Every structure is written in C-alpha cells, then in structure tokens.
Amino acid sequence: MSDTRAATMDAPPAEMNGTVFGVIVAISFCHLLNDMMQSLLPAIYPNLKTDLGLSFGQIGLVTLAYQITASILQPLIGLYADKRPTPLALPGGTLFSLAGLAILSVAHSYGMVLAGAALLGIGSSVFHPESSRVARMAAGQRHGLSQSLFQVGGNAGQALGPLAAALVVVRWGQSSLAFFALLALLSGAVLWNVAAWYRHHGLARLDAGRRASMAELLPRGHATRGILILLALIFSKYVYLASLTSYFTFYLIHRFQVSVQSAQLYLFAFLAAVAVGTIAGGPLGDRFGRKYVIWFSILGALPFTLLLPYVSLFWTGVLVLPIGLILASAFPAIVVFAQELVPGKVGMISGLFFGFSFGMGGLGAAALGWLADTTSIETVYQICAFLPAIGLLTALLPNIERKDDRASR
C-alpha cells in the first residue's frame, strides 16, 4: 500500500484538488442499490406481520437486529480503514447484502428473518464508512456537495424500496426478494472499479486534505463537545425518521383505512422528499455555513411534526413532504462538520455517525413498537412530534466555519 501511496503523491495539484464526479456518481449509484435492497426489509413488514403473526414489538426487534449490527460494526470498520485502508472491502461487502436478501426470500420463521436482517446490517456496515471515505477523497474542495451526492443515492434507494415492494413484492410475494438480491452483483462490479481508483488515486488525495486540515485543530474539549452535540441531533433525527420508515404504513392503514399498496406509495413520497432534502443540505452548507443548515434542518421541522398527528389523510400526505425535506438536509452537513472537527479520522467519524444513526433508528423502532403495542400507533406520532426540539442544542456547537472554509474551498 505504501508503494501505491507514494506513486500517487506525484499527482499535480489541480488533479489533487479537483472534484472527481465520476467516482462520486459511482458510489452514489451503489448507495442507491445498497439502500434500496436494505429498505425492502421495512417495506415488507406488513407482509411479515400477517404471514408470521408478528407483533409490533417483534417487528421493532427485526429492525433492531438489522440496525444494531450496522451500528456496532461501522465505527470499528471505519477506524480500521483509517489505519489500514482496504479498497476491496467495498465490493466484498455486497456479498453480505446478497446473502441477507436471499435468506429473507425463503424465511418462514422469525429466526430466519432475524438472521437475514443481521446480514443486511453487516453489508451496510462495510459499505457506508468506506464509501463515505471515498466521497471525501473525490470531493476536492466541495466536501458538502460530495457528501450530499453520495447520501442522496442512499435516500433515493430508500424511497425506491417501498415502491419496489408495492409493485413487485406485494404482487409476487416474499420469494421475489431473491430477484433484488442479484442487484448486489451489479453493485459489486461497479465498486470493483471504484476500489481501483481508491487504491491508485484516492489515498493520496485524502492524505493531502488531512495535512491541510491538521494545521487548524480545535482544542480536544471543544471537538468532543461538538461531536456529542452532533450525535444528540442525529438521535432526534433518526428516532423520528424511524417512526415514519417503520410504522407510517401501519399508521395510515389503522387511522385512515387505506390499502397496503396506497400506504406504501405515501411512504415512497416521504422518502422521495428525504432524497430531495439531502441533495440540498451539503451544497447549502458549503455556501452558507454548515451550522446554519443544521439549525434549520433539525429545528425547522418542528411546526410540521407537531401538526402531523391531528390532520386529515390529505394533510398528512402534504406535511410529511416538508418534514422529510427539512430533516434530510441535516445529515450531509452534520457528517462534514464532524469530519472537520476531527481531521484525519474520516473513516472513524463516518462510521460513527452512520453507525449511530442506524443504531438510534433500531433502538427507536424497538421502543416505538413497544409504545404502539401498549398504547396506540397514534400515540407514537404525538410523542415523537417533540423530538426536533432537540435541535436547540445547535447553539452550543463550536464555530468552525472560517476554518472549514479555508480547509475545504
């Protein structure tokens, strides 16, 4: 690896600082495939609940099995990648997603469902920190834009999952998941080429950016405080998102008596809004400052979340669009803000924030499933409506915008 790194250090400054959109688009496309495959799991929850007679609590534990494996492994994989970069981990990780969907396609017991969900989580835990490192490598001076383009692929995939379930899985049944598992092979082929660029060019670019940002380190206490606040904001964002991705279809079916397919289309509309918000968050952070974007993207959703539990079906469909749009703009800005707080640890920070978001989503889904079983599905949304108020903690974030501007533009 040292020979490769030495060879690529000779790249001219323009090449080292330019944004490599071909690589970013490739990993964004693979993020789409990865998250579409993974989002099929919550999309088929109504089928699993009916076929296996599962409670809301058991469904929450399936989400927990998926997201906890990703949550625990992602920071560890990211830390390992910072110390010993392994480009071939990118295509290799797709095999876990393939195995997870293959098991889910034939799962006729709760144990097999849990096993398939855990394998999906492992596949995600390998993909996200390494791909986020590649986004940083290819960003040049446009870190927010690069992170947004990478992340929007995942959001688009999450939106397509329920649509695919509505059009294919609902019609052809659980066994049709095996067809989607083949997409892992396509993703592996694309990531094989990305891994070659990673090895021959990306590592040198990442080292150059790290050396530039290491000159302006914040005091350790300020950086730690900033990371903890950002994690609290991730908690508010992803527990609320878990209430929608895991239980929104049940809420619509129970409260408004819509069909499963109609509920899936409402979920698709929400996740599409999430994808649009993600596109905007990174570039706006590059232009106006990430702290301002974080302020708006967490706290700005509060009026809409407070109204959601009390409106009609029509207004429910309307309100989830700004909720998804505003909340989603936070994540790219938060990840890049955290990477600037701790320069030189791109893999660890990416793994920590992706992993924490998955873990909070899993714990939130399990807790909200228990709450729905013991109270009602409507109570879930009445309580979760206040979560965006945690965005007030943004006021305590350190001011690094000038440092960030010099390091990333």
C-alpha positions as CSV (number, residue, x, y, z in Angstrom):
1,M,0.0,0.0,0.0
2,S,2.9,2.4,0.7
3,D,4.2,1.9,-2.9
4,T,0.8,2.8,-4.2
5,R,0.5,5.9,-2.0
6,A,4.0,7.1,-2.9
7,A,3.2,6.7,-6.6
8,T,0.0,8.7,-6.4
9,M,1.6,11.6,-4.4
10,D,3.1,12.8,-7.6
11,A,-0.3,13.8,-8.9
12,P,-0.5,17.5,-10.0
13,P,-2.2,19.9,-7.5
14,A,-5.1,20.6,-9.9
15,E,-5.9,16.9,-10.1
16,M,-5.5,16.5,-6.3
17,N,-7.9,19.4,-5.6
18,G,-10.5,18.8,-8.3
19,T,-13.8,17.1,-7.7
20,V,-14.0,13.7,-9.3
21,F,-17.7,13.5,-10.2
22,G,-17.4,10.1,-11.9
23,V,-16.3,8.4,-8.7
24,I,-18.9,10.3,-6.7
25,V,-21.7,9.3,-9.1
26,A,-20.5,5.7,-9.0
27,I,-20.6,5.4,-5.2
28,S,-23.9,7.3,-5.1
29,F,-25.4,4.8,-7.6
30,C,-24.1,1.9,-5.4
31,H,-25.5,3.6,-2.4
32,L,-28.9,3.7,-4.2
33,L,-28.6,-0.1,-4.9
34,N,-27.4,-0.8,-1.3
35,D,-30.1,1.1,0.4
36,M,-32.9,0.0,-1.9
37,M,-32.0,-3.6,-1.1
38,Q,-31.9,-2.8,2.6
39,S,-35.1,-0.8,2.6
40,L,-37.0,-3.8,1.3
41,L,-36.9,-5.1,4.9
42,P,-39.2,-2.4,6.4
43,A,-41.2,-2.3,3.2
44,I,-42.3,-5.9,3.6
45,Y,-43.1,-5.6,7.3
46,P,-46.9,-5.7,6.7
47,N,-46.4,-9.0,4.8
48,L,-44.2,-10.5,7.5
49,K,-46.7,-9.3,10.2
50,T,-49.5,-11.1,8.5
51,D,-47.7,-14.2,7.4
52,L,-45.8,-14.9,10.6
53,G,-48.3,-13.3,13.1
54,L,-45.7,-10.8,14.4
55,S,-46.5,-8.1,17.0
56,F,-45.3,-4.5,16.6
57,G,-42.7,-5.3,19.3
58,Q,-41.3,-8.2,17.2
59,I,-41.2,-6.1,14.1
60,G,-39.2,-3.5,16.1
61,L,-36.7,-6.2,17.1
62,V,-36.2,-7.1,13.4
63,T,-35.3,-3.5,12.7
64,L,-33.1,-3.6,15.8
65,A,-31.3,-6.8,14.6
66,Y,-30.6,-5.1,11.3
67,Q,-29.5,-1.7,12.6
68,I,-27.6,-2.8,15.7
69,T,-25.2,-4.9,13.6
70,A,-24.5,-1.9,11.4
71,S,-24.3,0.4,14.4
72,I,-21.7,-1.7,16.3
73,L,-19.6,-2.6,13.3
74,Q,-19.5,0.7,11.3
75,P,-17.2,2.8,13.6
76,L,-14.9,-0.2,14.0
77,I,-14.6,-0.8,10.3
78,G,-14.1,3.0,9.8
79,L,-11.3,3.1,12.4
80,Y,-9.7,0.0,10.8
81,A,-9.9,1.7,7.4
82,D,-8.2,4.8,8.7
83,K,-5.2,2.7,9.9
84,R,-5.2,0.0,7.2
85,P,-7.1,1.1,4.0
86,T,-8.7,-1.9,2.3
87,P,-10.2,-0.9,-1.0
88,L,-11.5,-4.4,-1.9
89,A,-13.8,-4.2,1.2
90,L,-16.2,-2.2,-0.9
91,P,-17.1,-4.9,-3.5
92,G,-16.6,-7.6,-0.8
93,G,-19.3,-6.1,1.5
94,T,-22.0,-6.5,-1.1
95,L,-21.9,-10.3,-0.6
96,F,-23.4,-9.9,2.9
97,S,-26.4,-7.9,1.4
98,L,-26.9,-10.6,-1.2
99,A,-26.9,-13.3,1.4
100,G,-29.3,-11.4,3.7
101,L,-31.9,-10.9,0.9
102,A,-31.5,-14.5,-0.2
103,I,-32.3,-15.7,3.3
104,L,-35.3,-13.3,3.7
105,S,-36.7,-14.5,0.4
106,V,-37.1,-18.0,1.9
107,A,-37.6,-17.1,5.5
108,H,-40.6,-18.8,7.0
109,S,-39.6,-18.5,10.7
110,Y,-38.9,-15.5,12.9
111,G,-35.3,-16.7,13.5
112,M,-34.5,-16.7,9.8
113,V,-36.0,-13.2,9.4
114,L,-33.7,-12.0,12.2
115,A,-30.7,-13.7,10.6
116,G,-31.4,-12.1,7.2
117,A,-31.8,-8.7,8.8
118,A,-28.5,-9.1,10.6
119,L,-26.7,-10.0,7.4
120,L,-28.2,-6.9,5.7
121,G,-26.8,-4.9,8.6
122,I,-23.3,-6.3,8.2
123,G,-23.4,-5.5,4.5
124,S,-24.4,-1.9,5.3
125,S,-21.7,-1.7,8.0
126,V,-19.0,-2.5,5.4
127,F,-20.4,-0.2,2.7
128,H,-21.1,3.1,4.4
129,P,-17.8,4.1,6.2
130,E,-15.6,3.1,3.3
131,S,-17.9,4.8,0.7
132,S,-18.0,7.9,2.8
133,R,-14.2,7.9,2.8
134,V,-14.3,7.7,-1.0
135,A,-16.7,10.6,-1.1
136,R,-14.2,12.6,0.9
137,M,-11.3,11.5,-1.3
138,A,-13.2,12.6,-4.5
139,A,-14.6,15.8,-3.1
140,G,-11.7,18.1,-3.8
141,Q,-12.8,21.4,-2.3
142,R,-16.5,20.6,-2.3
143,H,-17.0,18.4,0.7
144,G,-20.6,19.2,1.4
145,L,-21.7,18.7,-2.3
146,S,-19.8,15.4,-2.4
147,Q,-21.4,14.1,0.8
148,S,-24.8,15.2,-0.4
149,L,-24.5,13.4,-3.8
150,F,-23.3,10.3,-2.0
151,Q,-26.0,10.4,0.6
152,V,-28.8,11.2,-1.9
153,G,-28.1,7.9,-3.6
154,G,-29.0,6.1,-0.4
155,N,-32.1,8.2,0.1
156,A,-33.2,7.5,-3.4
157,G,-32.7,3.8,-2.8
158,Q,-34.7,4.0,0.5
159,A,-37.5,5.7,-1.5
160,L,-37.4,3.1,-4.2
161,G,-37.6,0.2,-1.8
162,P,-41.2,0.7,-0.8
163,L,-42.1,1.4,-4.4
164,A,-40.5,-1.9,-5.5
165,A,-42.3,-3.6,-2.7
166,A,-45.6,-2.2,-3.7
167,L,-45.1,-3.1,-7.4
168,V,-43.3,-6.4,-7.1
169,V,-43.1,-7.9,-3.6
170,V,-46.8,-7.3,-2.7
171,R,-47.8,-8.9,-6.0
172,W,-45.2,-11.8,-6.3
173,G,-44.6,-12.5,-2.6
174,Q,-41.7,-12.8,-0.3
175,S,-39.7,-15.0,-2.7
176,S,-39.3,-12.1,-5.2
177,L,-36.7,-10.7,-2.8
178,A,-34.3,-13.1,-4.4
179,F,-34.5,-11.1,-7.6
180,F,-33.4,-7.9,-5.8
181,A,-30.5,-9.8,-4.3
182,L,-29.0,-10.0,-7.8
183,L,-28.6,-6.2,-7.7
184,A,-25.8,-6.8,-5.2
185,L,-23.7,-8.4,-8.0
186,L,-24.2,-5.2,-10.1
187,S,-23.1,-3.1,-7.2
188,G,-20.1,-5.3,-6.6
189,A,-18.9,-4.8,-10.2
190,V,-19.2,-1.0,-10.0
191,L,-17.4,-1.0,-6.6
192,W,-14.6,-3.1,-8.0
193,N,-13.7,-0.2,-10.3
194,V,-14.1,2.3,-7.5
195,A,-11.7,0.3,-5.4
196,A,-9.1,0.5,-8.2
197,W,-9.4,4.4,-8.2
198,Y,-9.3,4.3,-4.4
199,R,-6.1,2.4,-4.4
200,H,-4.3,4.3,-7.2
201,H,-5.5,7.9,-6.6
202,G,-7.9,8.3,-3.6
203,L,-5.5,7.6,-0.7
204,A,-3.0,10.3,-1.8
205,R,-5.9,12.9,-2.1
206,L,-7.2,12.0,1.4
207,D,-3.7,12.4,2.8
208,A,-3.3,15.8,1.2
209,G,-6.6,17.0,2.7
210,R,-5.7,15.7,6.1
211,R,-2.4,17.5,6.2
212,A,-4.1,20.8,5.2
213,S,-6.8,20.5,8.0
214,M,-4.4,19.2,10.7
215,A,-2.9,22.7,10.9
216,E,-6.1,24.1,12.5
217,L,-7.1,21.6,15.2
218,L,-9.6,22.7,17.7
219,P,-8.9,22.1,21.4
220,R,-9.8,18.5,22.3
221,G,-12.6,19.5,24.7
222,H,-14.3,21.7,22.1
223,A,-14.1,18.9,19.5
224,T,-15.5,16.4,21.9
225,R,-18.4,18.7,22.9
226,G,-19.2,19.3,19.2
227,I,-19.2,15.6,18.4
228,L,-21.6,14.8,21.4
229,I,-24.0,17.6,20.3
230,L,-24.0,16.4,16.7
231,L,-24.8,12.8,18.0
232,A,-27.7,14.2,20.0
233,L,-29.0,15.9,16.8
234,I,-28.6,12.5,15.0
235,F,-30.7,10.9,17.8
236,S,-33.6,13.4,17.3
237,K,-33.4,13.0,13.5
238,Y,-33.2,9.2,13.3
239,V,-35.7,8.3,16.0
240,Y,-38.2,10.5,14.3
241,L,-37.4,9.0,10.9
242,A,-37.7,5.5,12.4
243,S,-41.3,6.4,13.4
244,L,-42.1,7.0,9.8
245,T,-40.0,4.4,8.0
246,S,-41.1,1.5,10.3
247,Y,-44.6,2.5,11.3
248,F,-46.0,5.1,8.9
249,T,-47.7,2.5,6.7
250,F,-49.4,1.0,9.8
251,Y,-50.5,4.5,10.9
252,L,-52.1,5.2,7.6
253,I,-53.8,1.8,7.4
254,H,-55.1,2.0,11.0
255,R,-56.2,5.6,11.1
256,F,-57.4,6.2,7.6
257,Q,-58.2,2.6,6.4
258,V,-56.0,2.9,3.3
259,S,-54.8,-0.2,1.4
260,V,-51.2,-1.6,1.9
261,Q,-50.3,-0.5,-1.6
262,S,-51.6,3.0,-1.1
263,A,-49.7,3.3,2.3
264,Q,-46.5,2.2,0.5
265,L,-47.0,5.0,-2.0
266,Y,-47.3,7.6,0.8
267,L,-44.1,6.2,2.3
268,F,-42.4,6.5,-1.1
269,A,-43.5,10.1,-1.3
270,F,-42.0,10.8,2.1
271,L,-38.7,9.1,1.3
272,A,-38.5,10.9,-2.1
273,A,-38.8,14.2,-0.1
274,V,-35.9,12.9,2.1
275,A,-33.8,12.4,-1.1
276,V,-34.5,15.9,-2.3
277,G,-33.6,17.4,1.0
278,T,-30.3,15.5,1.1
279,I,-29.3,17.0,-2.3
280,A,-29.7,20.5,-0.9
281,G,-28.1,20.1,2.5
282,G,-24.5,19.7,1.5
283,P,-24.2,22.4,-1.1
284,L,-26.1,24.9,1.1
285,G,-23.6,24.1,3.9
286,D,-20.7,24.7,1.6
287,R,-22.1,28.1,0.6
288,F,-23.7,29.5,3.8
289,G,-22.1,27.5,6.6
290,R,-23.0,24.1,7.9
291,K,-24.1,25.3,11.3
292,Y,-26.9,27.4,9.8
293,V,-28.1,24.4,7.7
294,I,-28.0,22.2,10.9
295,W,-30.1,24.8,12.7
296,F,-32.8,24.9,10.0
297,S,-32.8,21.2,9.2
298,I,-33.5,19.9,12.7
299,L,-35.5,22.7,14.4
300,G,-37.3,23.8,11.2
301,A,-39.3,20.6,11.0
302,L,-40.9,21.1,14.5
303,P,-44.0,23.0,13.4
304,F,-44.9,20.3,10.9
305,T,-44.2,17.4,13.2
306,L,-46.4,19.0,15.9
307,L,-49.3,19.2,13.4
308,L,-49.0,15.8,11.8
309,P,-50.9,13.7,14.4
310,Y,-54.0,15.8,14.2
311,V,-54.7,16.3,10.5
312,S,-56.6,14.5,7.8
313,L,-55.2,12.0,5.3
314,F,-54.8,14.7,2.7
315,W,-52.8,17.0,5.0
316,T,-50.9,14.0,6.4
317,G,-49.6,13.4,2.8
318,V,-48.8,17.1,2.5
319,L,-47.0,17.5,5.8
320,V,-44.7,14.5,5.5
321,L,-43.1,16.2,2.5
322,P,-41.6,19.2,4.3
323,I,-40.8,17.0,7.3
324,G,-38.7,14.7,5.1
325,L,-37.2,17.6,3.1
326,I,-36.1,19.6,6.1
327,L,-34.9,16.8,8.3
328,A,-32.9,15.2,5.5
329,S,-30.8,18.3,4.8
330,A,-29.1,17.8,8.2
331,F,-27.1,14.7,7.6
332,P,-24.6,15.7,5.0
333,A,-23.9,19.0,6.9
334,I,-23.5,17.1,10.2
335,V,-21.1,14.5,8.8
336,V,-18.9,17.1,7.1
337,F,-19.0,19.3,10.2
338,A,-17.9,16.3,12.3
339,Q,-15.1,15.4,9.9
340,E,-13.7,18.9,10.2
341,L,-13.9,18.7,14.0
342,V,-11.6,15.6,14.0
343,P,-9.3,15.8,10.9
344,G,-7.5,12.6,9.9
345,K,-10.3,10.3,11.1
346,V,-12.6,10.3,8.2
347,G,-13.4,6.6,8.3
348,M,-14.0,6.5,12.1
349,I,-16.2,9.6,12.1
350,S,-18.2,8.4,9.1
351,G,-18.6,5.0,10.6
352,L,-19.5,6.6,14.0
353,F,-22.2,8.8,12.5
354,F,-23.6,6.3,10.0
355,G,-23.5,3.6,12.7
356,F,-25.1,5.8,15.4
357,S,-27.8,6.8,13.0
358,F,-28.6,3.2,12.3
359,G,-28.4,2.2,16.0
360,M,-30.7,5.0,17.0
361,G,-33.1,4.1,14.3
362,G,-33.0,0.5,15.5
363,L,-33.5,1.3,19.2
364,G,-36.1,3.9,18.3
365,A,-38.0,1.3,16.2
366,A,-38.0,-1.2,19.0
367,A,-39.1,1.4,21.6
368,L,-41.7,2.8,19.4
369,G,-43.0,-0.7,18.6
370,W,-43.4,-1.4,22.3
371,L,-45.1,2.0,22.7
372,A,-47.5,1.2,19.8
373,D,-48.3,-2.2,21.4
374,T,-49.0,-0.8,24.8
375,T,-50.8,2.4,23.8
376,S,-51.7,3.1,20.1
377,I,-50.0,3.9,16.9
378,E,-51.3,7.4,17.1
379,T,-49.6,8.0,20.4
380,V,-46.2,7.3,18.7
381,Y,-46.6,10.3,16.5
382,Q,-47.9,12.5,19.3
383,I,-44.8,11.9,21.4
384,C,-42.3,11.9,18.5
385,A,-43.6,15.3,17.4
386,F,-41.4,17.0,20.0
387,L,-38.1,15.3,19.0
388,P,-37.0,18.1,16.6
389,A,-36.9,20.5,19.6
390,I,-33.6,18.9,20.5
391,G,-32.2,21.0,17.6
392,L,-31.9,23.9,20.1
393,L,-28.6,22.2,21.1
394,T,-27.1,23.5,17.8
395,A,-26.5,26.8,19.7
396,L,-23.7,25.0,21.7
397,L,-21.7,23.9,18.6
398,P,-18.3,25.4,18.2
399,N,-17.8,28.0,15.5
400,I,-15.5,26.5,12.9
401,E,-17.0,27.9,9.7
402,R,-14.0,30.0,8.8
403,K,-11.6,27.1,9.5
404,D,-13.9,24.9,7.4
405,D,-14.0,27.4,4.5
406,R,-10.2,27.6,4.3
407,A,-9.8,23.8,4.6
408,S,-12.5,22.8,2.1
409,R,-12.7,25.6,-0.6
